[in-house]
Amino acid sequence: MVNAKGGCGKTTVATNLCAAYAMRGVAVGLVDNDGQGSGAYWTAQRPADAPQVELTGLGRPALDRIVIDGHTSGSEREVDELVAMTDVILVPVLPSTIDIRAGERFITAIMTRPKFRAAPRPIGVIANRVQHNTAAQARLMHFLGCLNVPVAVTLRDSPLYGDAMGSGLGVADLFDVRSARKEMTAWRALVDWVEDQMPARADRPRPLAAGRPSAEAGGGIPAKARSVLGSRRRTAPGPPKGPRPQRLSA
């Protein structure tokens, strides 16, 4: 998860991707490569009864997936290092003119590097914090279409992410919050998109529904997740009554 432009949501997307993988029962680790340490803080706040996300370094064969919260200045050396250590590169881009231009320069810098051209990796853009049916969304979609780089997923602009982030949670943990269930459509699609790009598919994670916590563990919801959004939580007790998540094709 990388972009030289700050404030594009790398940490939020990286942590939520980890949470989505963990909910599938995947052994997942987060590498916090950002000097601010937000990813490390997130893992430290994660409730004990939530599916585990390990704060880790690279080269951990015991883990199925490692998500890197990448911080880079866009230098040639850093770009080369990222290319060498990853299977899939995800670039979050915000729908503003400044962010679109910065994203274009960064993606071009990656794709034109000799080491990338010698051993290319799949690159996907994450259209982040998008408000649908706006001029900003139209500009971003036009840019992505001209760049000839696939859009892995479009994520809506929602306060849900900030609320969950401070408690070490992702939207995948918040089954009893209606707005979180709506967002999970995008996260299932993102996980499926990433898995479709991976070089090895024999160990592909199970569908999302297979990793749900048991109903005995507080209605299937980590205890901290049940209180993180206060009044937004449904009042009905027990497991959520919405439709079971289905695997989606990106």
C-alpha positions as CSV (number, residue, x, y, z in Angstrom):
1,M,0.0,0.0,0.0
2,V,2.0,2.9,-1.2
3,N,1.9,6.4,-2.6
4,A,4.4,9.2,-2.3
5,K,1.5,11.6,-1.7
6,G,0.7,11.9,2.0
7,G,-2.8,11.9,3.4
8,C,-4.2,9.6,0.7
9,G,-5.3,6.9,3.3
10,K,-2.6,4.3,3.0
11,T,-2.8,3.3,6.7
12,T,-6.6,3.2,6.8
13,V,-6.7,1.1,3.7
14,A,-3.8,-1.2,4.9
15,T,-5.4,-1.8,8.3
16,N,-8.8,-2.5,6.9
17,L,-7.3,-4.9,4.4
18,C,-5.6,-6.7,7.2
19,A,-8.9,-6.9,9.1
20,A,-10.7,-8.3,6.1
21,Y,-8.1,-11.0,5.6
22,A,-8.1,-11.8,9.3
23,M,-11.9,-12.3,9.2
24,R,-11.4,-14.9,6.6
25,G,-9.1,-16.9,8.9
26,V,-5.9,-15.8,7.1
27,A,-2.7,-15.5,9.1
28,V,-2.0,-11.8,8.2
29,G,0.7,-9.4,9.4
30,L,1.0,-5.6,9.0
31,V,4.3,-4.0,8.3
32,D,4.3,-0.4,9.6
33,N,6.7,1.4,7.3
34,D,5.4,4.9,8.2
35,G,7.4,7.0,10.6
36,Q,4.2,8.2,12.3
37,G,3.6,4.6,13.6
38,S,-0.2,4.7,13.0
39,G,-0.3,1.1,11.9
40,A,1.6,0.0,15.1
41,Y,-0.9,2.0,17.2
42,W,-3.8,0.3,15.4
43,T,-2.5,-3.2,16.1
44,A,-1.8,-2.3,19.8
45,Q,-5.5,-1.1,20.2
46,R,-7.0,-4.1,18.5
47,P,-9.3,-6.0,20.9
48,A,-8.1,-9.4,22.1
49,D,-11.3,-11.1,20.9
50,A,-11.0,-9.7,17.3
51,P,-9.3,-11.9,14.6
52,Q,-5.6,-11.4,15.1
53,V,-3.5,-9.1,13.0
54,E,0.2,-9.3,13.8
55,L,2.5,-6.3,13.7
56,T,5.5,-7.8,11.9
57,G,8.4,-7.4,9.6
58,L,9.1,-8.9,6.3
59,G,10.2,-12.4,5.7
60,R,7.7,-14.2,8.0
61,P,7.0,-17.6,6.4
62,A,4.5,-18.5,9.1
63,L,2.2,-15.8,7.8
64,D,-0.1,-16.2,4.8
65,R,-0.3,-12.6,3.8
66,I,1.8,-9.5,4.7
67,V,0.4,-6.0,4.1
68,I,2.9,-3.2,4.0
69,D,1.8,0.3,5.0
70,G,4.4,1.8,2.8
71,H,5.9,5.2,3.3
72,T,8.1,6.5,0.5
73,S,9.4,9.8,-0.8
74,G,9.2,8.4,-4.3
75,S,13.0,8.1,-4.7
76,E,14.3,5.6,-7.2
77,R,15.9,3.5,-4.6
78,E,12.8,3.3,-2.5
79,V,10.7,2.4,-5.5
80,D,13.1,-0.4,-6.5
81,E,13.0,-1.8,-3.0
82,L,9.2,-1.8,-3.0
83,V,9.1,-3.6,-6.3
84,A,11.6,-6.2,-5.1
85,M,9.7,-7.1,-1.9
86,T,6.0,-7.2,-3.1
87,D,3.7,-9.4,-5.1
88,V,1.0,-6.7,-5.6
89,I,1.2,-2.9,-5.4
90,L,-1.8,-0.9,-4.4
91,V,-1.9,2.9,-4.7
92,P,-4.7,4.8,-2.9
93,V,-5.6,8.0,-4.7
94,L,-8.0,10.7,-3.5
95,P,-10.4,12.4,-6.0
96,S,-8.7,15.9,-5.9
97,T,-6.7,17.5,-8.7
98,I,-3.6,17.6,-6.6
99,D,-3.8,14.0,-5.5
100,I,-4.6,12.8,-9.0
101,R,-1.5,14.5,-10.5
102,A,0.7,13.2,-7.7
103,G,-0.7,9.7,-8.2
104,E,-0.1,9.8,-11.9
105,R,3.6,10.9,-11.3
106,F,4.1,8.2,-8.7
107,I,2.6,5.3,-10.7
108,T,4.5,6.4,-13.8
109,A,7.8,6.5,-11.7
110,I,7.1,2.9,-10.7
111,M,6.2,1.6,-14.1
112,T,9.2,3.2,-15.9
113,R,11.8,1.9,-13.4
114,P,14.2,-0.7,-15.1
115,K,13.8,-3.1,-12.2
116,F,10.0,-3.0,-12.5
117,R,10.1,-3.4,-16.3
118,A,12.4,-6.4,-15.8
119,A,10.1,-8.0,-13.2
120,P,6.7,-6.3,-13.3
121,R,4.2,-6.6,-10.5
122,P,0.4,-6.1,-10.7
123,I,-0.5,-2.5,-9.8
124,G,-4.0,-1.5,-8.8
125,V,-5.4,1.9,-7.9
126,I,-7.7,2.3,-5.0
127,A,-10.1,5.2,-5.6
128,N,-10.3,6.4,-2.0
129,R,-12.8,8.6,-0.1
130,V,-15.0,9.0,-3.1
131,Q,-18.4,10.7,-3.0
132,H,-20.5,9.3,-5.7
133,N,-22.0,11.4,-8.5
134,T,-19.7,14.3,-7.9
135,A,-17.4,16.2,-10.3
136,A,-14.4,15.0,-8.2
137,Q,-15.4,11.4,-8.8
138,A,-15.8,12.0,-12.5
139,R,-12.3,13.6,-12.7
140,L,-10.7,10.6,-10.8
141,M,-12.5,8.0,-13.0
142,H,-11.4,9.9,-16.2
143,F,-7.8,9.9,-14.9
144,L,-7.8,6.3,-14.1
145,G,-9.2,5.4,-17.4
146,C,-6.5,7.3,-19.2
147,L,-3.7,5.8,-17.1
148,N,-4.5,2.2,-18.2
149,V,-4.1,0.9,-14.7
150,P,-6.9,-1.2,-13.2
151,V,-9.1,0.2,-10.5
152,A,-9.0,-2.5,-7.8
153,V,-11.8,-0.9,-5.8
154,T,-13.7,2.3,-5.1
155,L,-14.0,3.2,-1.4
156,R,-16.6,5.7,-0.2
157,D,-15.9,8.7,2.0
158,S,-17.3,7.6,5.3
159,P,-16.7,8.6,9.0
160,L,-16.9,4.9,9.8
161,Y,-13.2,4.4,9.0
162,G,-12.0,7.0,11.4
163,D,-14.2,5.8,14.2
164,A,-13.0,2.2,13.8
165,M,-9.4,3.1,13.3
166,G,-8.9,4.5,16.8
167,S,-10.1,1.2,18.4
168,G,-7.9,-1.1,16.3
169,L,-10.8,-2.2,14.2
170,G,-11.7,-2.4,10.5
171,V,-15.1,-2.4,8.9
172,A,-14.9,-6.2,8.6
173,D,-15.1,-6.4,12.4
174,L,-18.3,-4.3,12.7
175,F,-21.0,-6.8,11.6
176,D,-23.8,-5.1,13.7
177,V,-23.3,-1.7,12.1
178,R,-25.4,-1.3,9.0
179,S,-23.1,1.2,7.3
180,A,-20.2,-1.2,7.8
181,R,-22.0,-4.0,6.1
182,K,-22.5,-1.7,3.1
183,E,-18.8,-1.0,3.0
184,M,-17.9,-4.7,3.2
185,T,-19.0,-5.1,-0.5
186,A,-16.0,-3.1,-1.5
187,W,-13.6,-4.9,0.9
188,R,-14.6,-8.4,-0.3
189,A,-14.0,-7.2,-3.8
190,L,-10.6,-5.8,-2.9
191,V,-9.5,-9.0,-1.2
192,D,-10.7,-11.0,-4.2
193,W,-8.9,-8.7,-6.6
194,V,-5.6,-9.0,-4.8
195,E,-5.9,-12.8,-4.6
196,D,-6.5,-12.9,-8.4
197,Q,-3.2,-11.1,-8.9
198,M,-1.2,-13.4,-6.6
199,P,1.4,-15.7,-8.2
200,A,0.4,-18.7,-6.1
201,R,-3.3,-19.6,-5.7
202,A,-3.1,-23.0,-3.9
203,D,-3.3,-21.3,-0.5
204,R,-6.1,-18.8,-1.5
205,P,-8.0,-17.7,1.7
206,R,-11.5,-19.0,2.4
207,P,-14.5,-16.8,1.6
208,L,-15.2,-14.1,4.1
209,A,-18.1,-15.7,5.8
210,A,-16.0,-18.7,6.8
211,G,-13.9,-16.6,9.2
212,R,-16.7,-15.1,11.2
213,P,-16.4,-15.2,15.0
214,S,-18.8,-17.6,16.8
215,A,-22.1,-16.4,18.0
216,E,-21.0,-17.2,21.5
217,A,-18.4,-14.5,21.4
218,G,-20.9,-11.6,22.0
219,G,-23.2,-12.1,19.0
220,G,-20.3,-12.7,16.7
221,I,-18.8,-9.2,17.3
222,P,-15.7,-8.4,19.3
223,A,-16.7,-6.6,22.5
224,K,-14.9,-3.4,21.6
225,A,-16.5,-3.4,18.2
226,R,-19.9,-3.5,19.8
227,S,-19.4,-0.1,21.5
228,V,-17.0,1.7,19.1
229,L,-19.8,3.5,17.2
230,G,-22.2,4.3,20.1
231,S,-25.6,5.2,18.8
232,R,-24.9,3.8,15.3
233,R,-25.1,0.3,16.6
234,R,-28.3,-1.7,16.1
235,T,-30.2,-2.3,19.3
236,A,-31.4,-5.8,18.4
237,P,-29.5,-8.5,20.3
238,G,-27.8,-11.5,18.9
239,P,-26.0,-12.1,15.6
240,P,-26.6,-9.7,12.7
241,K,-29.7,-10.5,10.6
242,G,-28.5,-9.1,7.3
243,P,-27.7,-11.3,4.3
244,R,-24.6,-13.5,4.5
245,P,-21.7,-12.0,2.7
246,Q,-21.0,-13.5,-0.7
247,R,-17.7,-13.7,-2.6
248,L,-17.7,-11.0,-5.3
249,S,-15.6,-10.8,-8.4
250,A,-13.6,-7.6,-8.5
